[in-house]
Amino acid sequence: MKKYIITICVIFGSIYTIACNRSDDQQYILDYELVPPYKNADTWVAYDAFNEHLFDKQTHLYKVNTATSDGANTKSKVGAIWTQAIYWDMTMNAYERAVKEKDSEKQAKYKTLVEQMYQGSGDHYVNFDWHNQDPNDGWFIYDDIMWWTISFSRAYGIFKTPEYLTLADESFCRVWHGSYTLKDRGSYDKVNGGMFWNWNNSNPPDNSGKGKMSCINFPTVIAAVTLYNNIDPADPKYKTDDQEGFGGNPEYPRWHSRDNYLKNAKEIYEWGVNNLFDKSTGNVADSRHENSVDWHATMYNQATFIGASCLLYKLTGEQPYLDNAIAAANYSMNVMSAPKYIFPFRTGTEQGIYTAIFAQYMKLLVYDCEQTQFLKWVQRTINYGWSKRDDRNLMGKDYTKAPDATVSCYDASGIPALMLLFPADK
């Protein structure tokens, strides 16, 4: 039987209150190592160091690690295709932070970086041709595209650049319906609901490889709601779905109506809650393969579930969405981050970026949904990570120790991403 205790401690004048899950025979021992709090000025030092050492000044992509020279343009030398979208989100966050701080010099600097990343990624990733599955620079999995859909949707909301909206529309529809050239089945399961992770372009397409992962389902919800939020309700184009379709094939539309995006979001969210979420614990599953569920939790799946829940709560005001987000955040804090109550890490190559994704959506819960009970946990993680920076002001994904000499773009991204979204004075 689980019980709860409340642990209170004082660190640098701040009271930390953390609810800890415990069983009768186990109590977490909390390691409250005292570390100095970060300052707002540290945010720019950390983010600029990340860019100085990992942003390729020639190709305008993020290099796979600090040992890679500029001019990197092969799959092994640049960060994974989906993570470049996350780094683009960070750049937009830097721009928005500069706007809030009324710093015109930083606004210009990071707007330029946004534009450079867009150009560099387009040049490298087959000009965002979502139907090109070139093995080196093309698209080969549904969630890789959907992360970019989210970023293009956000970019359009911030900058109102028309091509960003076009790319967001077309990438969403390519995932949802499949490709008019590759003739894959599309991610959306019209019969059983939910989103497939891996596309299948057998002729005709079949349902082999029936995995439906959280990493495609909840990003789909986020992308659809973000599109709905950022499309002008008066825009006549978005009163109906596209009737012409890619290449004149109406079964493969290039955009959905604004109302249909919201319908898509609510449908996939409901399927995800019923199939990939444990309401009693807040655990977001990794995946479902028919009747078999992998309940292994990761911070980025917790993150996108929290983000999807918060966006729908803000849009509808319906309490169950917020309750789900809080449950998932509590699981992330009280179970996944115990016993030190700093964000956890995994050893896989790309998994250092999970913190950057969590930052993006935890910000919605803490600030937009006013759930500030999680703020001290986030700040504690930042303090730990920043205190373990090296002489380059870089950090790894284990926030309790300094990074190795060679640091990957994935591992180095987490703490700067958190700092951009969680000001020190809040």
N, C-alpha and C positions, 0 to 999 in steps of 0.2 A: 504494500500500500504506500503510495507516495504522499509525502508531507511537504510543507514549504516552510522555510525559515527566511528571515530577513536579516541580512548582514549589512551593518552600517560601519563605515570607516571614514576618516577625514584625511584627505590628501590635498596639501597646499590650500587649506582653507575651504575646500569643497566637500560636501557630504555626499558620499557614494552609497546609494541604497540599491542592493541587488537581490532579487528574489532567486533563491537557489532550489532547484528540485533536489530532493534527497529521499533515499529509502531508509528504513529503520536501521539498517546495518551499514549505511554509507553516508558520509558527509564530505562534501568537497572541501579541501583545504585551499583557501584562497591565498594566492601569493600576491600581496600588495607591495610590489617593489615600487619605491618612490621614484618617479621620473618627472623631470620638469615639464610644465605644460607648454605646448607650442603657441606661437604668436601668429597673428595674421600675416605679418611680413614674411614668416617662414614659408607660407603657402607659395609665394612667388619664387622663393629660392629653390624649393623642392621641385616645382613644376618646370622651372627653367633648366634645372639640372637634368631632369628627365629628358627634356627636349635636346639639350646640348649634347648628351651622350648617346641618345638613341634615335633621334629624328634625323633621317638621311637628308643632308642639305642639297643633294643632287637629284635624287628620285622622289623626294618628298613623301616617302613612306617611313614607317618605323622599322628599323633594323632588328633582326632577331636578338641580338645581344651587343654588348659594349665592345666586344672583340671584332665586330664586323666593320669594315671600312665603308666610307660613303661610296655611293654608286651601286649599292646592292639592288639587284633586279631579278634574282632567281628565288624560287620557292624556299630554298634552304637558307637564304640570307635575309629574308624579310619576315616580319611577324605574320602569323597566320591570317588568312583573308578575312575572317570574321572579326578578328581582334582589331583590325585597322578601323573598323566602324566604332569600336569602343573608344579608341584613341581620338577619333574625330569628335565623339561626344565630349571627351575631356576638353578638347580645344574650344568647343562651343560653351562649355561651362566656364572656362577661363574668360572668354569674351563677356559672358553675362555677369560674371563676378566683377570684371572691370567696369562694366556699365553701372552696377550697383555702387561701386566705389567712386564713380564719376571721374575715372582716370582715363582721359582721352588718349594718352600715349599707349597705354596697355590695350585699350579698345582697338586701336588701329593695328597694333602688333598682332593681336590674336585673331582679328578678322582676316588679316593677311595669311596667318597660319591656317585658318579654316579653308581659305581659297586654295592655298598651296596643296593641302591634303586632298581636297576634292580633285584637283587637276592631276596630282601624282597618282592617286588611286585609280582614277579613270584611265590614265595612260597605261597603268600596269594591268588592271583587271578588265581587259578586253572592252574598254569603253562602257562598262556597266551593261554589257549585252547579257542579260539574264538567261539567254537561251544558248549560250556558248559554254560548253563543258570541256574546254581545252584543259588537259591534265595539269598544266603548269600554272596558268593564270586565269582559268575560267571557274565556273560554278558547278559544284558537284554534290551539294547536300542542301536540304531545304533551310535549315536554320542559319547557314552562312548567309543566305540571301536575306532572311527576315531580320537579322541584326542590322543590315544596311537599310532595310525598309524603315525601321525605327529611327535610324539616324537621319535619313533623308526627310522623314516626316517632321522630326524635331527641327532640322535645319530650315525647312520651309516655314515653320512656325516662327522662327527667330528672324530670318532674313527676307522672307517672302520672295525668294528667287524661284521663278516658275519651273525651271528644269528640275529643281529639287522635288517639287510636288509630282512632276511627271515620273521621275524615277521611283518615287515612293509608291505611286499608284501601280506602275507597271511591274515592279518587283513583288508587291503584295499579290497581284493577280497571277503572276507567273507561278508563285508558290501555291496559291489556292487552287488554281485550275489546271496547272501543268503547262507544258511548253508546246506551242503550235508547231515547232520544228522537231523537237525530240520526242513528242508524243508520249511523254510520261503521264502517269495517272493523276499527278497533282498531289499536294500534301493533304488536302481535305478529304476525309472519308465521308462520302455522301450517304452511305448506308448506316454506319455505326457511330459516326461522329468522331470528333478529335482530329488531330493532325499527325500524319506519318512523318517520320524523321528522314528516312532515306527514299530518294525517288527511284522509280522503277520504270524504265523505258523499254521493257520487253514489247514485242509486237504480237498480239495486243498487250497493253499493260495488265499486270495481274497484281495480286495482293501479297506476294511473297515478301518476306522481310517486314512483318506487320508491326514493328516497333513504333510506339507513339511516345516520344520523349517529352519531358517537361520543357526542355530547351528549345522546342519548336512551338509547343502549345501556348505557353504563357507569353513569350515574345510576340506571337501572333495577336494575342489580345491587346498587348501594349501598342503594337503598330496600328491596329484597327482603331482603337480609341484615340490615339494621337492624330491619325488622319481625320477622324470625325471632328475632333476639337479644333483642328487648324484649317479645315476647309470652310470657306465663307458659306453660311447657310443660304445666301441669296444667289450663289453661283449657279446659273442654269445648267451648266455641264453636269453637275452632281445631283440633279434631280432624278436621274435614272442611271442604271449601269450602261457602260459602253455597249452599243449594239453592233458595231462594225468588227471589232476584235483585231488581234495581232494578225498582220498579213491578210486581212479580209476574212478571217475565220471567226465568226460571231460566238462560237463555243469557247473561245479564248479571249474574253474581254480584257481591255487595257486598264479599266478603272471600274470601281463599284460606286454606286450612289452613296452619298453621305449617310443616309439612313441605313443602307445595307452594311456599311462598315460597322456601325454600332450593333446591328443585328449579328454580324459575324463575331464581334468581340464577346457579346453576351452568351452566344451559343457555345463558343469554344471554352469560355471561362466556366460555364456550368458543367460541360463535359470534364474539364480538368479537375474541378472540385470533387466531382463524383468518382473520378478514376485515378487521380494522382495526388490527392491531399487527404491527410488524416486530421480531421477536425478536432479530435480529442487530444492530440499532441502538438499540432502545428507543423508536422513533418511533411515536406513536399517530396514526393517520390522522384527517383531518377527517370523511371520509364515504366510503361506497361506493354507487355507482349501478350495480346489476347487476355487470358485470365491470370497471367503471372505478373506481379508487380515487384519491381526492384525498389525497396524503400530506402536505399542508401541516399542520404541527404548531402547536398552540396550548397555552398553559399550562393552560387549564381542562380540555381533553381529556386532557392528560398527568395532570392532577390526579385526575380521576375514575377513570381507569384505575389509578392508584396506589392510590386509596382502595378500589376494588373488589377489587384484588389483596390488599391488606393485610387487609381484613375477612375474606376467604375463607381467607387464610393463618392468621389468628388463630383462626378457627373450626375449621379442619381440620388445621392443622399440616403441610400438604403444601408442600414446598419450592418447586415450580415457581411457585406464586403469589407467594412472596416474591422469587424470582429475577426475575419479570416486573416487579414493583414497583421493584426496584433498577435494572433496565435502563432503565425509563422515567424514573426520577429522574436517572440518569446522563446520559441524553440531554438532559433539561431543563437540567442544570447545565453539562455540558461542551460542548454544541452550541448550545442555544438561548440560554444566558446568557453565552456568550463574546462579546467578549474580556474584559469587565470582571468577569465572574462576579457580576453582580447580575441580578435577575429582569428579563426583557425586557418590552417593552410594544408594543402595536399601536395604530394611530391610530383604529380604529373607535369609534363612540360608546359602546357598552356594554362595551368590552373592558377598561376599567380595573379591572373587578371580577374579572378572571381571577386576580389575585394573592390576593384574599380566598378564592376557591375553592381555589386551590393550598394556601393555609395550612391549610385544614380537613383536607386529606387527607395533606399532607406531615407533619403532626403525627403521624398514625398510623404512618407509616414510621419517623420519627425516634425517637419515644418508645415507642409500643406494640410496634413490631417491632425496636427497639433498633439502628437504623441511623444512629448518631450521626455517621458520616462526612459527612453532609450538613448538619450543624448550623451549621458556620462559614459556609457559603454562605448559608444563611437569615439568620443574624445579620448578615452583611456587607450583605445587601440592606436589612435594617431600619436598620442604621447609616447607610447612604447616604440612604435616604428621610427618616429623622428629621432628619438634618443639613441637609436642604434644605427643611425646613418653613418656612411663612411666619409672620407675626406673629399669625395666628389659630391656629397649631399645626395647619394643614392641609397636606396633601401632594397632589401630582398623581401621575400614573402613570409619568412619567419621573423616576426616583429620583435623577437626577444634577443636577436643577435645581429651583428653587422653582416652585410652580404659578402659573397666571395668577390674576387677580383673581376671576374666576368659575370655580368648581371644581365638577365634577359629582359626584353621589353615587357613581358608579362609580369615578372616579379617586381619590377621597378615601378609599375603603374599604380599599385594599390593605395599607398599612403598619399601621394600627390592628388589622386582622384578624390579621396576623402577630404583632404584639406580644402580643395576647391569648393566643395559643397557644404562644408561644416565650418563656418568661421569660428575662430578661437574665442570671440567675445560673445557668443550666443549661449 
